Amino acid sequence: MDTDADISPKHGALMILSSAVCFMLTDKVLNCGLIPKSAQGTSLSRWRYKNILLSLIHSVITGFWAVACFYRQPSLAEDMISTFSWFSYSLVAFAIGYFIHDIFHMVLNDKSRQSYELIAHHIVN
């Protein structure tokens, strides 16, 4: 079982940074011909396709990770406020890294109202 003594704020910061960098690199890999022709009409349609795909990747990873958190520490189901583990702490840090990447991704590539609503969603989460 994980203990609070094993958890360091440095670990969280490193996980956030690593997650943001991983999503940035995944974004770059998607630029190497992995976007279908149907999504290559305009630069905005390419960007939206990549953004949706990155969101799907994030949700699949965090979805399975969340299930694993409850499997590893069933007491999370009873008290999510005071129950704490290195594994669940890492999940939150990973998600924050994705949110940071996605905010920058949207600010740089999409100036629509919908984009600003999603940025607000990421900040609130």
Protein Blocks (a to p, Z undefined) as FASTA:
>chain_A
ZZfklpcfklmmmmmmmmmmmmmmmmmmmmnopacfklmmbmmlmmmmmmmmmmmmmmmm
mmmmmmmmmmmmmmlmmommlgccfklmmmmmmmmmmmmmmmmmmmmmoccfklmmmmmm
mmmZZ
